[in-house]
Amino acid sequence: MDRKKITDAVIYITLIVAILAPRLPKIDSFVTLDEPSWLSQGANFYYALGQREFENTVYEYQPAVTTMWIISFGMLAYFPEYRGFGQGYLDYEKGRLDPFMVDHGYDPLVLLKYSRLIQVFLLLVLFLVLYFLLQRFLPKLIAAFIILFASFDPFFLGHTRMMDHEAMVALFVFVSILSLALYLNQDRKIIFLILSGVAAGLAQLTKSSSVAMLAPVGILLLMQIFQEREQGWGKALLNSIKIFAIWFAALAAAYFIFWPGMWVAPGKMLYQVFGNAFSYAFQGARLTITEELQPTRFSLNTSLLGIWEVAKVLLYRVTPLTWIGVLLGLTVRLTPRRDLLRPFQLLLTLTVFTALAFILMIGIAQGRNSPHYILTSYFAVNLLAGVGWVHVFLWLGERMKKQQLQFAALGLVLIFQAWSALAYFPYYFTYRNPILYAMGWYNDFPQFPYGEALEQAADYLATLPGAEDATVLSYYSRGCFSYYYPGRSVSFRPYYVDGAHAEDLLNNIQAADYLVVYYGNQGRLESYYAYLRILEAVEPIHVIWMDGYEYVRIYDVNSLTPEIYEALANL
């Protein structure tokens, strides 16, 4: 084997180890609040495949088809006979899957673990494809550094360990963009154009918000028109239209091939996905609530404040190393390596436009604007930051005439970036930027907690005598708590404290042995203020703190006095 092949093998092995090492340990150690619902959706998808009822493989606007396939493969590996019991489609909102699995001797937490593992290895493949594409523009070690730097971003890393669409969206989007850039700028092999379209189709099958990638795709095509202007603007435009047509055809083919619902009911699938997407973005809710698209009621949040609210959470969630790297990346025109100037500028353009496109889209849309909805922006700015760090150390190496120090310095940057995430193991996504935290940004919580620490409450209560026979009333009980507690768990419903359901609240508390308050979330919601003030008269038997935040309070129901019940009855 020649030296070049040995180097390639070492780089790929290093990437595989470095990408998997922070993602596999304790991958089943916590559950986030959306994952039990996705397991139920995936189980219904798997059941529809087993019954050949492909028209039932749809979930509103997400469309989450890639996620559903992953869970289906997890079900095939762990509980293959699920498709043959004739139970039909279990209501994902009511948590019917969990007791069904337990009744048949299966643990939903194991299904989640299998699904997460499958997703991690899919993401690994996408990372390796990204590296392969990037090293066509840049030297191999530089490309490997940029991929690893972005992969170690704490918020992004955390989302690659859970059943969540956003990490797949980010990687599919960049595989598509870099493939198209490679086709247009270096190698006119049709395989790269088709790969770009297929990756874009898979991004759309993962989540419809990936349509924001049309911004960098459009930039690439406009750059191509400008480069070919000497042939005549008309001919250059026609060439770009042809390229886009082939790209879009590959996208459509992937969309059709990988979604069984498109085989039998394409109209229904497209209406559910794009009808719900438009309704959510322009009317603030799904079609099940708005009932129909009414363009006369369409509106967007076009205020700069709304966009800033989305962008500033990104600032808070990325590391100081990313901040510095982005600033350095904006100066790539000063690179001493003239051979790297054009690819650096190209990456600068693509990452900036991609990040802005997703921020603007989520910032102006109505509905929920959770921080992870712009995970592609996080990945984009970290890719740019990686370019920035490479650029500055190349410059220093040239000035100091000690190029061997470049790689040692870049290695230290990777170590510190990885440590920023590892300090928050196993969640990672709870990372906060220490500089902004010290300045007072988001000193309570940077976002609603995602269910983390509830498994710690379950573990604590599981150690108490009689846990198997005890009942716990817990906020976010489903999955986040119930998968780890050996006894019975009941979900605390938000409407219990609306002033009209005091009887339901009292009945559920009195039927429980322990009460779990998810203070990290409930403590921020005004609707719970009165409820929490009443409970302040009682000493919790256990309080869970994490990263300087109070997450969970656990109460022994037997310690609640008649005065407490009377106050709760008058909420």
C-alpha positions in Angstrom: 0.0 0.0 0.0 1.5 3.4 -1.0 1.8 6.3 1.4 -1.2 8.2 -0.1 -3.5 5.3 0.6 -2.1 4.8 4.1 -2.7 8.5 4.8 -6.3 8.3 3.5 -7.0 5.2 5.6 -5.6 6.9 8.8 -7.7 10.0 8.2 -10.9 8.1 7.7 -10.2 5.9 10.7 -9.5 9.0 12.8 -12.7 10.6 11.6 -14.8 7.5 12.4 -13.3 7.2 15.9 -13.5 11.0 16.7 -17.1 11.2 15.4 -18.4 8.1 17.3 -16.5 8.5 20.5 -18.6 11.3 22.0 -21.9 10.0 20.5 -22.1 6.4 21.6 -21.4 6.3 25.4 -24.6 6.3 27.4 -26.7 6.9 24.4 -29.7 5.6 26.3 -29.1 7.5 29.4 -31.8 10.2 28.9 -34.9 10.8 26.8 -36.1 14.1 25.4 -39.7 15.2 25.4 -40.4 14.7 21.7 -38.8 11.3 21.3 -41.6 9.0 22.7 -43.9 10.6 20.2 -41.5 10.0 17.3 -41.2 6.3 18.4 -45.0 6.1 18.2 -45.0 7.7 14.7 -42.2 5.4 13.6 -44.1 2.4 14.9 -47.2 3.5 12.9 -45.0 4.0 9.8 -43.6 0.4 10.3 -47.1 -1.0 10.8 -48.2 0.8 7.6 -45.3 -0.8 5.7 -46.2 -4.2 7.1 -49.8 -3.9 6.0 -48.9 -2.3 2.7 -51.1 0.7 3.6 -48.6 3.2 2.2 -51.0 6.1 2.3 -50.7 6.1 6.1 -47.0 6.9 6.0 -47.5 10.6 6.5 -46.9 12.9 9.4 -48.1 16.5 8.7 -45.5 19.1 7.7 -42.2 17.5 8.9 -42.6 15.0 7.0 -40.0 13.1 9.0 -39.8 10.2 6.6 -36.1 9.6 7.2 -36.8 9.5 10.9 -39.7 7.1 10.4 -37.4 4.8 8.3 -34.8 4.8 11.1 -37.3 3.9 13.7 -38.8 1.2 11.4 -35.4 -0.4 11.1 -35.1 -0.2 14.9 -38.4 -1.9 15.2 -37.4 -4.5 12.6 -34.3 -5.3 14.6 -35.9 -5.3 18.1 -39.7 -6.0 17.7 -40.3 -7.2 14.2 -43.6 -8.9 15.0 -45.2 -5.6 15.9 -46.6 -5.3 12.4 -48.5 -8.6 12.8 -50.7 -8.1 15.9 -53.5 -6.3 14.1 -53.5 -3.5 16.7 -53.9 -0.8 14.0 -52.4 2.7 14.4 -51.8 3.6 18.0 -52.6 7.3 18.9 -49.1 8.9 19.2 -50.4 11.8 21.3 -51.8 9.5 24.0 -48.8 7.3 24.4 -50.4 4.0 23.5 -47.2 2.5 22.2 -45.4 2.2 25.5 -47.9 0.1 27.4 -48.4 -2.0 24.3 -44.7 -2.8 24.0 -44.5 -3.6 27.8 -47.5 -5.9 27.6 -45.7 -7.9 24.9 -42.4 -8.0 26.8 -40.5 -5.2 25.1 -38.9 -2.1 26.5 -39.5 1.2 24.5 -36.2 2.5 25.8 -34.4 -0.3 24.0 -36.3 0.6 20.8 -35.2 4.2 21.3 -31.6 3.0 21.8 -31.6 1.0 18.6 -33.1 3.9 16.7 -30.5 6.4 18.0 -27.7 4.0 17.1 -28.9 3.6 13.6 -29.2 7.4 13.3 -25.7 7.9 14.7 -24.2 5.6 12.0 -26.2 7.3 9.3 -24.8 10.6 10.4 -21.3 9.1 10.5 -21.7 8.2 6.8 -22.9 11.7 6.0 -19.9 13.2 7.9 -17.6 11.0 5.8 -19.3 12.0 2.6 -18.9 15.6 3.6 -15.2 15.1 4.2 -14.8 13.4 0.9 -16.4 16.4 -0.8 -14.5 19.0 1.2 -11.1 17.4 0.5 -11.8 17.9 -3.2 -11.5 21.6 -2.5 -8.9 21.7 0.3 -5.9 19.6 1.5 -7.1 16.5 3.3 -5.9 17.4 6.8 -7.5 20.8 6.6 -10.8 19.3 5.4 -10.7 16.8 8.3 -10.0 19.5 10.8 -13.0 21.6 9.6 -15.4 18.6 9.7 -14.2 17.6 13.2 -14.4 21.2 14.5 -18.0 21.5 13.3 -18.9 18.0 14.6 -17.7 18.9 18.1 -20.1 21.9 18.5 -21.9 21.1 21.8 -25.4 22.0 20.7 -25.1 20.2 17.4 -23.4 17.2 19.0 -26.2 16.9 21.5 -28.8 16.7 18.8 -26.9 14.0 16.9 -27.5 11.7 19.9 -31.2 11.9 20.0 -34.0 11.0 17.6 -34.3 14.4 16.1 -34.5 15.5 12.5 -32.4 18.6 12.6 -28.9 17.0 12.6 -29.9 15.0 9.5 -31.2 18.1 7.8 -28.0 20.0 8.4 -25.8 17.2 7.0 -28.1 16.4 4.0 -28.2 20.2 3.2 -24.4 20.5 3.2 -23.8 17.3 1.3 -26.2 18.7 -1.4 -24.5 22.2 -1.4 -20.9 20.9 -1.5 -21.8 18.3 -4.2 -23.3 21.0 -6.4 -20.4 23.3 -5.7 -18.0 20.5 -6.7 -20.0 19.9 -9.9 -20.1 23.5 -10.9 -16.5 24.5 -10.0 -14.3 21.5 -10.4 -15.6 18.2 -11.7 -18.5 18.1 -14.2 -19.2 14.5 -13.4 -23.0 14.0 -13.4 -22.8 11.8 -10.3 -22.1 14.9 -8.2 -25.1 16.8 -9.6 -27.3 13.7 -8.9 -25.8 13.3 -5.4 -26.7 16.9 -4.7 -30.3 16.5 -5.8 -30.7 13.2 -4.0 -29.3 14.8 -0.8 -31.7 17.7 -1.2 -34.6 15.3 -1.6 -33.6 13.5 1.6 -33.4 16.8 3.4 -36.9 17.6 2.2 -38.1 14.2 3.3 -36.6 14.9 6.7 -38.1 18.3 7.2 -39.8 20.7 4.9 -38.0 23.7 6.4 -34.9 22.5 4.5 -36.3 24.4 1.6 -34.2 27.3 2.9 -31.3 25.6 1.2 -32.5 27.1 -2.1 -30.7 30.3 -1.0 -27.2 28.8 -1.3 -28.2 26.7 -4.3 -29.4 29.9 -6.0 -26.1 31.7 -5.1 -24.1 28.8 -6.7 -26.1 29.0 -9.9 -25.9 32.8 -10.1 -22.1 32.5 -9.6 -22.1 30.0 -12.4 -24.0 32.4 -14.7 -21.5 35.2 -13.9 -18.6 32.9 -14.6 -20.0 31.9 -18.0 -21.1 35.4 -19.1 -18.4 35.5 -21.8 -20.5 32.9 -23.7 -23.4 35.3 -23.6 -25.8 35.9 -20.7 -28.6 34.0 -22.4 -26.6 30.9 -22.9 -25.2 31.1 -19.4 -28.7 31.4 -18.0 -29.9 28.5 -20.1 -27.1 26.3 -18.9 -27.9 27.1 -15.3 -31.6 26.3 -15.9 -30.6 22.9 -17.4 -28.4 22.2 -14.4 -31.2 23.2 -12.0 -33.7 21.0 -13.9 -31.5 17.9 -13.5 -30.9 18.8 -9.9 -34.6 19.2 -9.2 -35.4 16.0 -11.1 -33.0 14.1 -8.8 -34.6 15.7 -5.8 -38.1 14.7 -6.9 -37.0 11.2 -7.7 -35.5 10.7 -4.2 -38.6 12.2 -2.7 -40.8 9.8 -4.6 -38.6 6.7 -4.2 -37.9 6.9 -0.5 -41.5 7.8 0.6 -43.9 4.9 0.1 -46.8 7.3 0.5 -45.9 9.0 -2.7 -46.3 5.7 -4.6 -50.0 5.5 -3.9 -51.3 8.9 -2.8 -48.9 11.7 -3.9 -51.6 14.4 -3.7 -52.4 13.5 -0.1 -48.8 13.4 0.9 -47.9 16.8 -0.7 -51.0 18.4 0.7 -50.3 17.2 4.2 -46.7 18.3 4.1 -46.8 21.6 2.3 -50.3 22.5 3.3 -49.4 22.1 7.0 -46.0 23.8 6.4 -47.7 26.9 4.9 -50.4 26.9 7.5 -47.9 26.7 10.3 -45.6 29.4 8.8 -48.3 31.8 7.7 -51.2 31.1 10.0 -49.3 30.0 13.2 -50.9 26.5 13.5 -51.4 23.2 11.7 -54.3 22.5 9.4 -56.0 20.5 12.1 -56.5 23.8 13.9 -56.8 26.3 11.1 -58.8 23.8 9.0 -57.8 25.3 5.7 -55.3 27.7 4.0 -56.7 31.2 3.9 -54.3 33.5 2.1 -56.2 36.5 3.3 -55.1 35.7 6.8 -51.5 35.0 5.9 -48.9 37.0 7.9 -45.3 36.9 8.8 -43.2 38.2 11.7 -41.1 40.6 9.7 -39.8 42.6 12.7 -36.1 42.6 13.2 -36.7 41.8 16.8 -38.2 38.4 15.9 -35.2 37.5 13.7 -32.8 38.7 16.5 -34.5 36.5 19.1 -33.7 33.5 16.9 -30.1 34.6 16.1 -29.1 35.5 19.6 -29.8 32.0 20.9 -27.3 30.8 18.3 -24.8 33.3 19.7 -25.5 31.9 23.2 -25.2 28.3 22.2 -21.9 28.3 20.2 -18.5 28.3 21.9 -16.1 31.3 22.1 -13.8 29.3 19.8 -16.6 29.4 17.2 -17.1 33.1 17.7 -13.4 33.8 17.1 -13.2 31.3 14.2 -16.1 33.1 12.4 -14.4 36.4 12.8 -11.2 34.9 11.4 -13.2 33.3 8.6 -14.4 36.6 7.5 -10.8 37.6 6.7 -9.9 34.7 4.4 -9.0 37.1 1.6 -5.8 37.6 3.6 -4.7 34.0 3.4 -1.0 33.5 2.4 -2.0 30.4 0.4 -3.2 31.7 -2.9 -4.2 28.2 -3.9 -6.7 28.1 -1.0 -8.1 31.6 -1.6 -10.9 30.6 -4.0 -12.1 27.5 -2.0 -12.0 29.5 1.2 -14.1 32.3 -0.3 -16.5 29.8 -1.7 -17.0 28.2 1.7 -17.4 31.6 3.3 -20.1 32.5 0.8 -22.0 29.2 1.2 -21.8 29.0 5.0 -22.9 32.6 5.5 -25.8 32.4 3.1 -27.0 29.0 4.5 -26.8 30.2 8.1 -28.7 33.4 7.2 -31.3 31.6 5.2 -32.4 29.3 8.0 -32.3 32.1 10.6 -34.4 34.4 8.4 -36.9 31.6 7.6 -37.5 30.6 11.2 -37.3 34.1 12.4 -40.1 35.4 10.2 -42.4 32.3 10.3 -45.2 32.1 12.8 -45.6 29.2 15.3 -42.9 27.8 17.6 -39.3 28.9 17.0 -37.3 26.5 19.0 -33.4 26.9 18.9 -32.9 23.5 17.3 -35.0 24.6 14.2 -31.9 26.4 13.0 -29.4 23.6 13.7 -28.3 23.9 10.1 -27.2 27.5 10.9 -25.2 26.2 13.9 -23.4 23.7 11.6 -22.8 26.4 9.0 -21.2 28.9 11.3 -19.0 26.1 12.8 -17.8 25.1 9.3 -16.9 28.8 8.7 -15.2 28.9 12.1 -13.1 25.9 11.1 -12.1 27.7 7.9 -11.2 30.7 10.0 -8.9 28.8 12.4 -7.1 27.1 9.5 -6.6 30.4 7.8 -5.1 32.1 10.8 -2.7 29.3 11.6 -1.6 29.1 8.0 -0.9 32.8 8.1 1.1 32.4 11.4 3.0 29.4 10.1 4.1 31.4 7.1 5.1 34.4 9.2 7.0 32.2 11.8 8.5 29.8 9.2 7.5 27.0 11.5 4.7 25.2 9.6 4.9 22.1 11.9 3.4 24.2 14.6 0.3 24.7 12.6 -1.1 21.2 13.1 -0.2 21.2 16.8 -2.1 24.5 17.2 -5.1 23.2 15.3 -5.1 20.1 17.4 -5.3 22.2 20.5 -8.3 24.1 19.1 -10.0 20.7 18.4 -9.3 19.6 22.0 -10.7 22.7 23.5 -13.8 22.6 21.2 -14.4 19.0 22.1 -14.0 19.8 25.8 -16.6 22.5 25.6 -19.1 19.7 24.7 -17.7 16.9 26.9 -18.1 19.1 30.0 -21.9 18.8 29.5 -21.9 15.0 29.0 -24.3 13.2 28.4 -26.6 15.9 27.2 -24.2 18.3 25.4 -27.1 20.5 24.1 -27.4 22.2 27.5 -24.2 24.0 26.7 -24.2 27.8 27.3 -21.5 30.2 26.2 -19.6 31.2 29.4 -18.9 34.7 28.2 -22.6 35.6 27.6 -23.6 33.8 30.7 -21.2 35.9 32.8 -22.7 39.0 31.1 -26.2 38.0 32.3 -27.7 36.5 29.1 -30.2 33.8 29.8 -29.2 33.4 33.5 -32.3 31.4 34.1 -32.6 29.1 31.1 -31.6 29.7 27.5 -34.6 27.7 26.4 -37.2 25.4 27.8 -35.4 22.3 29.1 -35.9 19.3 26.8 -36.6 16.7 29.5 -33.1 16.3 30.7 -32.6 15.5 34.4 -36.1 13.8 34.7 -34.4 10.5 34.4 -32.3 11.5 37.4 -35.5 12.0 39.3 -36.7 8.6 38.2 -33.4 7.0 39.3 -33.6 8.6 42.7 -37.2 7.5 43.3 -36.3 4.0 42.1 -34.0 3.7 45.0 -36.7 4.4 47.6 -38.5 1.4 49.3 -41.5 0.1 47.5 -40.7 1.9 44.2 -42.2 -0.9 42.1 -45.6 -0.3 43.8 -45.5 3.5 44.0 -47.2 6.0 41.7 -45.5 9.2 40.6 -47.3 12.3 39.2 -44.6 13.9 37.0 -44.4 16.7 34.5 -43.2 15.2 31.1 -43.7 11.8 32.5 -43.9 10.0 29.2 -40.5 8.6 28.3 -38.4 11.2 30.0 -39.4 9.8 33.4 -41.4 6.6 32.8 -38.7 4.8 30.8 -36.5 4.8 34.0 -39.0 4.3 36.8 -40.0 0.8 37.8 -43.4 1.8 39.2 -46.4 3.6 37.8 -46.0 7.1 36.4 -48.7 9.6 35.5 -48.3 12.7 33.4 -49.0 16.1 34.9 -51.3 17.8 32.4 -50.9 21.6 31.8 -54.6 22.2 32.1 -54.6 21.0 35.7 -53.6 24.6 36.7 -55.9 26.6 34.4 -58.3 27.3 37.2 -61.1 25.1 35.9 -59.7 21.7 36.6 -58.8 21.8 40.3 -60.7 18.5 40.9 -58.5 16.7 38.3 -55.4 18.2 39.9 -56.4 17.1 43.4 -57.5 13.6 42.4 -54.2 13.0 40.6 -52.1 14.3 43.4 -54.0 12.3 46.1 -53.7 9.1 43.9 -49.9 9.5 43.8 -47.2 8.8 46.3 -44.7 11.3 44.9 -45.0 14.6 42.9 -42.3 15.6 40.5 -42.1 19.3 39.5 -40.0 20.0 36.5 -39.0 23.4 37.8 -36.7 24.2 34.9 -39.8 24.4 32.7 -42.7 25.0 35.0 -40.9 27.6 36.9 -40.7 29.8 33.8 -44.4 29.6 32.8 -46.7 32.1 34.3 -49.6 29.7 34.4 -47.7 27.7 37.1 -46.7 30.6 39.4 -49.6 30.2 41.8 -49.2 26.4 41.9 -45.5 26.6 42.7 -46.1 29.3 45.3 -48.4 26.9 47.1 -45.9 24.1 47.0 -43.2 26.4 48.4 -44.7 25.8 51.8 -43.6 22.2 51.6 -40.0 20.9 51.8 -39.1 18.8 48.8 -37.5 15.4 49.6 -35.0 15.9 46.8 -33.9 18.7 44.5 -31.9 18.1 41.3 -29.5 20.8 40.2 -27.5 20.6 37.0 -25.0 23.1 35.5 -26.0 25.7 38.1 -29.8 25.4 37.3 -32.5 24.0 39.4 -34.2 21.4 37.3 -36.4 19.2 39.4 -38.2 19.2 42.8 -39.6 16.0 44.2 -42.3 16.0 46.9 -43.6 13.2 49.1 -47.4 13.5 48.7 -47.9 12.4 52.3 -46.2 15.6 53.4 -48.9 17.8 51.8 -51.1 19.3 54.5 -54.8 20.0 54.4 -54.0 23.6 54.0 -52.0 22.8 50.8 -54.9 20.9 49.4 -57.3 23.7 50.2 -55.1 26.2 48.4 -54.7 23.9 45.4 -58.5 23.5 45.3 -58.8 27.3 44.9 -56.2 27.7 42.1 
